Amino acid sequence: MNWKKSDDESLSSVILRAIPKIRTPEELDELLSRIGSLSDEDADIMTKAVEEE
């Protein structure tokens, strides 16, 4: 399966398009609970980044 929409689309663009948009800390917590492989410290860093937007 080809995820790119065009030959000049970057990998970063594909990833950003494929990953769901996280709008609240609660959405981030829910996503992290499904992933389950991040440390508490990494989760806190990501939660703070979402809260700052």
N, C-alpha and C positions, 0 to 999 in steps of 0.2 A: 504494500500500500504506500502510495506517495502522499505524504502529508503536506508538501509544499504546494501552494497555489500557482506559483510561477518559478521559473529557474532562478530568478534573482532574489527570491525571498530568503531571508536569513534564518538560521536555526533558531535564533532568539525570537524572531517574529512567530515562528511556528509554535514554540513553547508558550509564549505569552497568549497566543490565540487558543491553545488547547487547554491551558490551566484555567479553572474557574476564577472569576473575579471575586476577591475577598473584600467585603465592604465594612465588616465589623469585627471586633475582637472575638465575638461569639462564633462567627462563621469560621474564623481562623482556628479557634479551639475545636470546633466540630471536625474540620478537615484534619487537624493534627491527631485527633483521637482515632480517625480512620487510618491514618498513615502509621502511627504508633512507633516510628523509629527515630524520632528526634529526642534529644535530651531536653530536660526541663529548661536548661539555660538557653538552648536554641529556640525553644518555643516562646520563652519570655522575650527574647530579642525580636522575634517575628511579630509577636503581639504588640510590642511597643512601636514597631515600624508601622503597623496598620493603624494604631491609635493616633500617630502623628500626622497621617494624611488628611 
